[in-house]
């Protein structure tokens, strides 16, 4: 299994939105346990290379607003966390960047979200599904993340990574791509206009709008000396009247003077239009989130040439999947003692074990894998297994 493909996809998706949300600044993610990937069926496995997101795209963020009749109400009294209000829902969203080059040609980068959330009786309070499809030119990539019970399983192009949920790191934060900016535009809510009541997916809402470019720049965390210019912006937010949570947002912005590279490789200044939308629907409906049939059983660690439980582990040590889903062995042995342990153990089992400076190749017949042996934060030896 190639771990690099899935990790690259995750980083691309996060980078694309962090660049769009923060200009040249580093993103500041929030820990919103938002759902994603809807239907818990077979995950599509599109081919082709991973797309590269546009650089330095400034920031959409939606506008939240105070209720016009009560402008002094605090943000916290207006916007509730939908996971506290709803027992289940589905989500959908889009992040579309259209870049227009000086010669009149254009290019699109399109990220599509589908998702689901179900409140569950587990230590994390929910099961969630997240599926992101990234389209650029003729390239299509999909990553699906299933957060079920204590495990997180991620799939791209038929390749799986499974880690425990406490160790999920990047996988868990993927949903923040569409949800973490609620806090940012909430801070600017006093600048929004109440356009009245509207019904969205059968739910009564208040519709708010903001087109203040200065407020948008603050939400985008644009650097004061940024060369990019926000030409136009419109942010619409629909807040559920019952429960007070944000049900939907839509953002459109046009930005000029954005540095990019044209088809010849030359750096040019472009104009970009950004369309960003997100919506919660099928609220409190009967939703089941399950792993597809081809997913590996969570908690089972597979290493070529070894049946489950047969891989050598030092006495008192343990093997578990690390944050990128690869087997990792920890024990009270030092780094040198761990190298000696595996040199002897593999020799006794008929495997070759060769390498230096912490990197080792392990082979027997047609089976092979790599190991990296170093020390953990406590100074104890640690062995990581990398399977192709």
KETI-252814 format. One record per residue (C-alpha): x, y, z; residue in one letter. Coordinates in Angstrom, 2 decimals. Layout:
{{X,Y,Z},"A"}
...
//
This chain:
{{0.00,0.00,0.00},"X"}
{{1.31,3.49,-0.90},"X"}
{{0.77,5.89,1.98},"X"}
{{2.17,8.84,0.05},"X"}
{{-0.81,9.11,-2.26},"X"}
{{-3.39,9.55,0.49},"X"}
{{-1.22,11.93,2.50},"X"}
{{-0.55,14.02,-0.60},"X"}
{{-4.26,14.30,-1.29},"X"}
{{-4.99,15.37,2.26},"X"}
{{-2.24,17.98,2.18},"X"}
{{-3.40,19.27,-1.20},"X"}
{{-6.93,19.76,0.06},"X"}
{{-5.80,21.48,3.24},"X"}
{{-3.23,23.60,1.42},"X"}
{{-5.68,24.72,-1.23},"X"}
{{-8.11,26.03,1.34},"X"}
{{-5.56,27.38,3.79},"X"}
{{-4.04,29.41,0.97},"X"}
{{-7.45,30.58,-0.05},"X"}
{{-8.41,31.36,3.51},"X"}
{{-5.26,33.02,4.75},"X"}
{{-3.37,34.49,1.81},"X"}
{{0.29,34.23,2.77},"X"}
{{-0.36,33.55,6.45},"X"}
{{-0.42,30.15,8.11},"X"}
{{-3.91,28.77,8.71},"X"}
{{-5.28,28.48,12.21},"X"}
{{-7.57,25.46,12.17},"X"}
{{-10.33,25.02,14.66},"X"}
{{-11.43,21.73,16.12},"X"}
{{-14.87,21.56,14.57},"X"}
{{-15.92,17.88,14.49},"X"}
{{-17.71,18.37,11.17},"X"}
{{-18.81,15.43,9.10},"X"}
{{-18.07,14.50,5.59},"X"}
{{-18.42,11.85,2.99},"X"}
{{-21.98,10.85,2.58},"X"}
{{-23.04,7.36,1.59},"X"}
{{-21.14,4.65,3.39},"X"}
{{-20.70,2.54,0.33},"X"}
{{-17.84,1.76,-2.00},"X"}
{{-15.45,4.69,-2.24},"X"}
{{-14.75,5.87,-5.80},"X"}
{{-11.13,5.55,-6.83},"X"}
{{-10.32,8.08,-9.50},"X"}
{{-6.99,7.93,-11.31},"X"}
{{-4.43,10.51,-12.35},"X"}
{{-1.94,12.71,-10.59},"X"}
{{-2.77,14.82,-7.58},"X"}
{{-3.68,18.38,-8.58},"X"}
{{-1.68,21.32,-7.28},"X"}
{{-3.72,24.08,-5.65},"X"}
{{-3.46,27.70,-6.69},"X"}
{{-1.09,29.85,-4.70},"X"}
{{-1.88,32.89,-2.60},"X"}
{{-5.61,32.93,-3.19},"X"}
{{-7.19,35.22,-0.67},"X"}
{{-9.92,34.25,1.54},"X"}
{{-13.56,33.60,1.44},"X"}
{{-15.32,33.41,4.70},"X"}
{{-18.98,33.62,5.23},"X"}
{{-20.78,36.34,6.99},"X"}
{{-22.62,35.68,10.12},"X"}
{{-24.81,38.34,11.47},"X"}
{{-26.68,39.59,14.44},"X"}
{{-30.42,39.68,14.19},"X"}
{{-31.44,43.13,12.91},"X"}
{{-34.10,43.69,15.58},"X"}
{{-31.53,42.87,18.26},"X"}
{{-28.15,44.16,17.03},"X"}
{{-26.59,44.07,20.47},"X"}
{{-26.94,40.32,20.86},"X"}
{{-23.61,38.55,21.23},"X"}
{{-22.28,36.14,18.60},"X"}
{{-22.31,33.28,21.08},"X"}
{{-26.02,33.83,21.71},"X"}
{{-26.79,33.67,17.98},"X"}
{{-24.75,30.81,16.60},"X"}
{{-25.04,27.41,18.22},"X"}
{{-22.89,24.39,17.41},"X"}
{{-25.04,22.28,15.10},"X"}
{{-23.56,19.07,16.55},"X"}
{{-25.11,20.08,19.87},"X"}
{{-28.50,20.65,18.25},"X"}
{{-28.77,17.93,15.60},"X"}
{{-28.54,14.17,16.07},"X"}
{{-27.69,13.58,12.41},"X"}
{{-27.32,15.35,9.08},"X"}
{{-25.67,15.24,5.67},"X"}
{{-23.42,17.91,4.21},"X"}
{{-22.42,19.15,0.79},"X"}
{{-20.09,21.88,-0.32},"X"}
{{-17.93,23.26,-3.09},"X"}
{{-14.73,25.27,-3.25},"X"}
{{-14.16,26.51,-6.81},"X"}
{{-11.28,28.74,-7.94},"X"}
{{-11.27,30.05,-11.52},"X"}
{{-7.98,31.67,-12.56},"X"}
{{-7.90,33.98,-15.58},"X"}
{{-4.46,34.57,-17.13},"X"}
{{-3.32,37.72,-18.99},"X"}
{{-3.73,35.99,-22.38},"X"}
{{-7.42,35.35,-21.63},"X"}
{{-7.10,31.63,-20.93},"X"}
{{-8.44,30.24,-17.67},"X"}
{{-8.08,27.24,-15.39},"X"}
{{-10.35,25.76,-12.73},"X"}
{{-9.68,23.97,-9.48},"X"}
{{-12.80,22.44,-8.00},"X"}
{{-13.16,20.69,-4.64},"X"}
{{-16.48,18.98,-3.94},"X"}
{{-17.59,17.78,-0.52},"X"}
{{-20.19,15.23,0.50},"X"}
{{-20.56,14.16,4.09},"X"}
{{-22.59,12.79,6.96},"X"}
{{-22.70,13.01,10.76},"X"}
{{-24.48,10.75,13.23},"X"}
{{-24.45,11.20,16.99},"X"}
{{-23.20,7.92,18.49},"X"}
{{-22.72,6.29,21.86},"X"}
{{-18.92,6.17,21.77},"X"}
{{-16.03,8.04,23.36},"X"}
{{-16.09,10.61,20.54},"X"}
{{-19.83,11.20,20.52},"X"}
{{-20.27,10.65,16.79},"X"}
{{-19.60,8.64,13.66},"X"}
{{-18.69,10.71,10.59},"X"}
{{-17.98,10.36,6.92},"X"}
{{-16.09,12.78,4.69},"X"}
{{-15.49,12.57,0.95},"X"}
{{-13.56,15.18,-1.00},"X"}
{{-13.26,15.08,-4.80},"X"}
{{-10.62,17.36,-6.31},"X"}
{{-10.91,18.25,-10.00},"X"}
{{-8.30,20.15,-11.97},"X"}
{{-8.12,20.07,-15.76},"X"}
{{-8.49,16.37,-16.63},"X"}
{{-7.26,15.20,-13.24},"X"}
{{-9.68,13.82,-10.64},"X"}
{{-8.74,12.63,-7.17},"X"}
{{-10.97,11.46,-4.34},"X"}
{{-10.24,10.88,-0.69},"X"}
{{-12.81,9.40,1.69},"X"}
{{-12.46,9.41,5.48},"X"}
{{-14.60,7.25,7.77},"X"}
{{-14.58,8.09,11.48},"X"}
{{-16.37,5.20,13.15},"X"}
{{-16.03,4.43,16.84},"X"}
{{-12.39,4.50,17.90},"X"}
{{-11.01,4.16,14.35},"X"}
{{-10.41,6.38,11.34},"X"}
{{-10.12,4.76,7.90},"X"}
{{-9.03,6.76,4.85},"X"}
{{-9.21,5.61,1.23},"X"}
{{-7.85,6.95,-2.04},"X"}
{{-7.78,5.02,-5.31},"X"}
{{-8.43,1.74,-3.52},"X"}
{{-5.62,2.20,-0.99},"X"}
{{-6.49,2.25,2.70},"X"}
{{-4.96,3.69,5.87},"X"}
{{-6.50,2.86,9.25},"X"}
{{-5.44,4.57,12.49},"X"}
{{-6.97,4.93,15.92},"X"}
{{-9.02,8.08,16.26},"X"}
{{-6.81,9.65,18.92},"X"}
{{-3.94,9.46,16.43},"X"}
{{-5.87,10.61,13.39},"X"}
{{-4.33,14.08,13.21},"X"}
{{-4.64,15.32,9.64},"X"}
{{-7.52,12.97,8.83},"X"}
{{-9.65,14.35,11.66},"X"}
{{-9.04,17.97,10.69},"X"}
{{-10.00,17.52,7.03},"X"}
{{-13.60,18.49,7.76},"X"}
{{-12.43,21.90,8.98},"X"}
{{-11.89,22.84,5.34},"X"}
{{-15.55,23.77,5.11},"X"}
{{-16.43,24.52,8.72},"X"}
{{-13.60,26.29,10.52},"X"}
{{-14.32,29.71,9.03},"X"}
{{-17.65,30.03,10.80},"X"}
{{-15.79,31.46,13.79},"X"}
{{-14.02,34.00,11.59},"X"}
{{-17.09,35.51,9.99},"X"}
{{-18.97,35.31,13.29},"X"}
{{-16.57,37.96,14.59},"X"}
{{-17.75,40.29,11.80},"X"}
{{-21.46,39.63,12.28},"X"}
{{-22.40,43.21,13.14},"X"}
{{-21.63,44.24,9.58},"X"}
{{-24.20,41.90,8.05},"X"}
{{-27.65,42.82,6.78},"X"}
{{-30.72,40.76,7.64},"X"}
{{-32.52,40.03,4.34},"X"}
{{-35.46,38.35,6.04},"X"}
{{-36.78,34.86,6.57},"X"}
{{-36.26,32.01,4.07},"X"}
{{-36.96,28.28,4.10},"X"}
{{-33.90,26.10,3.34},"X"}
{{-34.41,22.31,3.05},"X"}
{{-37.65,22.62,5.01},"X"}
{{-36.05,24.65,7.83},"X"}
{{-36.97,28.26,8.59},"X"}
{{-33.90,30.51,8.56},"X"}
{{-32.79,34.12,8.75},"X"}
{{-30.77,35.13,5.68},"X"}
{{-27.84,37.49,6.27},"X"}
{{-25.55,39.16,3.73},"X"}
{{-22.22,41.00,3.96},"X"}
{{-20.24,42.71,1.17},"X"}
{{-17.75,44.71,3.25},"X"}
{{-14.33,44.18,1.61},"X"}
{{-12.48,45.46,4.69},"X"}
{{-14.21,42.92,6.90},"X"}
{{-13.49,40.27,4.32},"X"}
{{-9.78,41.14,4.39},"X"}
{{-9.75,40.74,8.16},"X"}
{{-11.45,37.35,7.93},"X"}
{{-9.00,36.35,5.20},"X"}
{{-6.10,37.34,7.47},"X"}
{{-4.51,39.11,4.53},"X"}
{{-1.12,40.68,5.21},"X"}
{{-1.23,44.51,5.24},"X"}
{{1.42,44.64,2.51},"X"}
{{-0.26,42.02,0.31},"X"}
{{-0.14,42.87,-3.40},"X"}
{{-3.44,41.11,-4.02},"X"}
{{-6.57,43.23,-4.32},"X"}
{{-10.06,42.07,-3.39},"X"}
{{-12.29,43.64,-6.03},"X"}
{{-15.70,42.31,-5.00},"X"}
{{-17.12,40.06,-2.31},"X"}
{{-20.53,38.83,-1.26},"X"}
{{-21.11,36.54,1.72},"X"}
{{-24.52,35.02,2.46},"X"}
{{-25.36,33.03,5.57},"X"}
{{-28.58,31.25,6.52},"X"}
{{-29.13,30.71,10.27},"X"}
{{-31.78,28.25,11.51},"X"}
{{-34.43,30.10,13.50},"X"}
{{-34.89,27.08,15.75},"X"}
{{-31.57,26.10,17.29},"X"}
{{-29.64,29.13,16.04},"X"}
{{-27.01,27.20,14.04},"X"}
{{-25.61,28.07,10.62},"X"}
{{-27.38,25.88,8.08},"X"}
{{-25.81,27.20,4.90},"X"}
{{-23.33,29.73,3.55},"X"}
{{-22.31,30.94,0.09},"X"}
{{-19.36,33.19,-0.73},"X"}
{{-18.34,34.79,-4.00},"X"}
{{-15.21,36.93,-4.37},"X"}
{{-13.06,38.36,-7.16},"X"}
{{-9.37,39.00,-6.51},"X"}
{{-6.84,40.65,-8.83},"X"}
{{-3.05,40.82,-8.88},"X"}
{{-2.67,37.18,-7.83},"X"}
{{0.73,35.69,-8.68},"X"}
{{0.58,32.40,-10.57},"X"}
{{2.44,30.47,-13.27},"X"}
{{1.13,30.23,-16.84},"X"}
{{1.37,27.26,-19.22},"X"}
{{4.91,28.26,-20.28},"X"}
{{6.13,28.34,-16.68},"X"}
{{6.39,32.11,-16.52},"X"}
{{5.19,33.94,-13.42},"X"}
{{2.26,36.21,-14.23},"X"}
{{-0.38,38.21,-12.39},"X"}
{{-3.86,36.75,-12.70},"X"}
{{-7.42,37.42,-11.63},"X"}
{{-9.21,34.78,-9.59},"X"}
{{-12.85,34.26,-8.79},"X"}
{{-13.72,32.18,-5.73},"X"}
{{-17.02,30.41,-5.13},"X"}
{{-17.34,28.70,-1.76},"X"}
{{-20.50,27.06,-0.47},"X"}
{{-21.53,24.71,2.32},"X"}
{{-24.89,23.33,3.42},"X"}
{{-26.31,20.99,6.05},"X"}
{{-29.35,18.97,4.97},"X"}
{{-31.38,15.83,5.81},"X"}
{{-31.23,16.96,9.42},"X"}
{{-32.23,14.45,12.11},"X"}
{{-32.86,11.79,9.48},"X"}
{{-32.09,8.08,9.62},"X"}
{{-28.43,7.90,8.53},"X"}
{{-26.12,4.89,8.91},"X"}
{{-22.36,5.24,8.50},"X"}
{{-20.53,2.00,7.74},"X"}
{{-17.25,0.99,6.17},"X"}
{{-17.47,-0.35,2.61},"X"}
{{-16.92,-4.07,2.08},"X"}
{{-13.37,-3.65,0.75},"X"}
{{-12.12,-1.73,3.80},"X"}
{{-9.60,-3.50,6.05},"X"}
{{-10.78,-4.50,9.50},"X"}
{{-9.86,-1.68,11.91},"X"}
{{-7.10,-2.56,14.35},"X"}
{{-5.64,-5.35,12.22},"X"}
{{-2.02,-4.63,11.25},"X"}
{{-0.82,-6.41,8.12},"X"}
{{2.88,-6.90,7.26},"X"}
{{3.93,-8.96,4.19},"X"}
{{5.06,-12.48,5.07},"X"}
{{3.59,-12.48,8.58},"X"}
{{0.21,-13.65,9.78},"X"}
{{-1.57,-11.51,12.36},"X"}
{{0.28,-11.66,15.68},"X"}
{{3.39,-13.39,14.25},"X"}
{{5.61,-10.35,13.63},"X"}
{{8.47,-10.35,16.20},"X"}
{{8.04,-7.81,19.00},"X"}
{{10.46,-7.48,21.95},"X"}
{{9.24,-8.77,25.31},"X"}
{{7.19,-6.06,26.95},"X"}
{{6.93,-4.11,23.70},"X"}
{{3.87,-3.38,21.62},"X"}
{{2.96,-2.80,17.99},"X"}
{{0.32,-0.31,16.85},"X"}
{{-0.49,1.82,13.81},"X"}
{{1.11,5.26,13.97},"X"}
{{-0.47,8.52,12.81},"X"}
{{0.07,7.67,9.13},"X"}
{{-1.27,4.15,9.50},"X"}
{{2.07,2.33,9.42},"X"}
{{3.03,-0.34,12.02},"X"}
{{5.21,1.03,14.80},"X"}
{{6.97,-1.01,17.51},"X"}
{{7.88,0.52,20.85},"X"}
{{9.59,-1.08,23.84},"X"}
{{12.02,-0.40,26.69},"X"}
{{15.00,-1.37,24.50},"X"}
{{17.49,1.24,23.37},"X"}
{{17.90,1.96,19.65},"X"}
{{21.01,-0.25,19.50},"X"}
{{19.30,-3.07,21.42},"X"}
{{16.31,-2.90,19.09},"X"}
{{18.57,-3.21,16.02},"X"}
{{20.23,-6.26,17.61},"X"}
{{16.83,-7.76,18.43},"X"}
{{15.65,-7.53,14.82},"X"}
{{18.98,-8.65,13.39},"X"}
{{18.73,-11.85,15.41},"X"}
{{14.96,-12.33,15.09},"X"}
{{14.81,-12.01,11.31},"X"}
{{17.88,-14.24,10.85},"X"}
{{16.21,-16.96,12.93},"X"}
{{13.09,-16.71,10.73},"X"}
{{15.03,-16.84,7.45},"X"}
{{14.67,-13.16,6.56},"X"}
{{17.52,-10.89,5.44},"X"}
{{17.95,-7.66,7.40},"X"}
{{20.40,-5.15,5.97},"X"}
{{21.03,-1.44,6.12},"X"}
{{22.60,1.31,8.18},"X"}
{{21.96,4.68,9.79},"X"}
{{18.54,3.50,10.98},"X"}
{{17.23,2.45,7.54},"X"}
{{16.85,-1.29,6.84},"X"}
{{15.48,-3.51,4.10},"X"}
{{13.82,-6.77,5.17},"X"}
{{13.32,-9.54,2.57},"X"}
{{12.33,-13.17,2.25},"X"}
{{11.42,-14.60,-1.12},"X"}
{{8.96,-12.25,-2.83},"X"}
{{7.98,-10.53,0.43},"X"}
{{9.75,-7.33,1.48},"X"}
{{9.31,-4.18,3.51},"X"}
{{11.44,-1.40,4.99},"X"}
{{12.13,-0.47,8.60},"X"}
{{13.35,2.70,10.22},"X"}
{{14.71,2.34,13.74},"X"}
{{15.29,5.46,15.82},"X"}
{{14.30,6.74,19.28},"X"}
{{11.00,8.13,20.53},"X"}
{{10.50,11.24,22.67},"X"}
{{11.50,9.31,25.79},"X"}
{{14.79,8.13,24.26},"X"}
{{13.65,4.52,23.87},"X"}
{{14.13,2.57,20.66},"X"}
{{11.32,2.71,18.10},"X"}
{{10.90,0.69,14.89},"X"}
{{8.62,1.86,12.09},"X"}
{{7.60,-0.50,9.29},"X"}
{{6.96,0.86,5.78},"X"}
{{5.04,-1.36,3.40},"X"}
{{4.92,-0.57,-0.31},"X"}
//
